[in-house]
Amino acid sequence: MKFIGKGITVKVVTYDSHLAAHEERALLIEDGKITKEKRGMHLVNKNLMCPCCRGSIQKNDVICPSCQKELLK
């Protein structure tokens, strides 16, 4: 989602990992506790760029070949 202006927060709760993959930040929750935080998933899908190291990745990569960190798809 893109908004013009600053200071806007939108929270989306979903079980759909494809929807979450388009967001800038995702919190994975299990049994009511945050278990993982992922940032930059929109970069992974649109720019084929690792959100951690900004290295090049392929569309089907699960782990970044440069920094070896897990990519959320």
C-alpha positions in Angstrom: 0.0 0.0 0.0 1.3 3.5 -0.8 0.1 6.6 0.9 1.0 10.2 0.2 2.2 11.9 3.4 3.9 10.8 6.5 2.9 9.4 9.9 0.4 6.9 8.5 0.3 3.4 9.9 -1.8 0.6 8.4 -2.0 -2.7 10.2 -3.2 -5.7 8.2 -3.8 -9.1 9.8 -3.8 -12.0 7.3 -3.0 -15.7 6.9 -2.1 -15.0 3.2 1.7 -15.0 2.8 1.3 -13.7 -0.8 -0.4 -10.6 0.6 2.2 -10.2 3.3 5.0 -10.5 0.8 4.0 -7.1 -0.7 4.4 -5.2 2.6 7.4 -3.3 3.9 7.4 -5.1 7.3 5.8 -8.4 8.6 5.6 -9.8 12.1 5.1 -13.6 12.3 3.0 -14.5 15.3 2.7 -18.0 16.8 0.7 -18.7 20.0 0.2 -15.0 20.5 3.9 -14.2 20.5 6.0 -12.5 17.8 8.4 -15.2 16.5 10.0 -13.4 13.6 10.2 -10.0 12.0 10.8 -9.6 8.3 11.5 -6.3 6.6 11.6 -5.3 3.0 9.6 -8.1 1.4 8.3 -5.6 -1.2 12.0 -5.2 -2.3 12.3 -9.0 -2.7 9.3 -9.3 -5.0 9.6 -6.1 -7.0 13.3 -5.4 -7.4 14.8 -8.8 -6.9 17.0 -7.4 -4.1 17.8 -8.8 -0.7 16.3 -6.5 2.0 19.2 -7.2 4.3 22.3 -6.7 2.1 20.7 -5.3 -1.0 22.4 -8.1 -3.0 20.9 -9.5 -6.2 18.6 -12.5 -5.8 16.6 -14.7 -8.1 12.8 -14.8 -8.0 12.7 -18.4 -6.5 15.6 -17.9 -3.9 14.7 -18.8 -0.4 18.0 -17.7 1.0 20.1 -14.8 -0.2 23.2 -16.0 -2.0 25.2 -13.0 -0.7 24.4 -12.8 3.0 22.8 -16.3 3.5 19.7 -14.8 5.3 16.3 -16.2 4.8 13.9 -14.4 2.4 10.2 -14.4 3.1 8.1 -14.9 0.0 
